[in-house]
Amino acid sequence: MYIETGKITLPNPRVDLLISIREGKYTRSEIEEMGKQLKAEALAAQEQSPFPARVDLSGLSQLITGVYMDFWASNQ
């Protein structure tokens, strides 16, 4: 999970489960129970997350601006 590792895993490690849900192999109550479990896991992971509690919006804006500027400068 990204919140635990800081890494995005593609394809999704639960791709088979997601396909099964899309194909209707689970009842609504089963899916809701899975959702409750996933929420509990996410909340527990949030407690252990190395990420800060608040987003540094100014820093994020500067990062994005820098990426755009570098891209535009390299394509001229």
Residue, then its C-alpha position, 0 to 999 in steps of 0.5 A: m500500500y502506498i501509504e505504507t511504502g511510498k511506492i505505487t505498485l502497478p498493476n494493482p496487486r489486487v487486480d484479480l479481486l477487482i476483476s471478480i467484483r466487476e464480473g459480479k462474483y460478490t454480493r453487495s454485502e460481501i463488497e461492503e465488508m471488504g470495503k470496511q476491512l480495507k478502510a480499517e487497514a488504511l487507517a491502521a497504515q496511516e498511523q504508521s505512515p512516514f508521510p507528514a500529517r499535512v501536505d506542504l502545498s507551497g512545496l508541492s506547487q514549487l515542485i510541479t512548477g519546476v517540473y513544468m519549467d524543466f520540461w518546457a526548457s528541454n523541448q525548445 
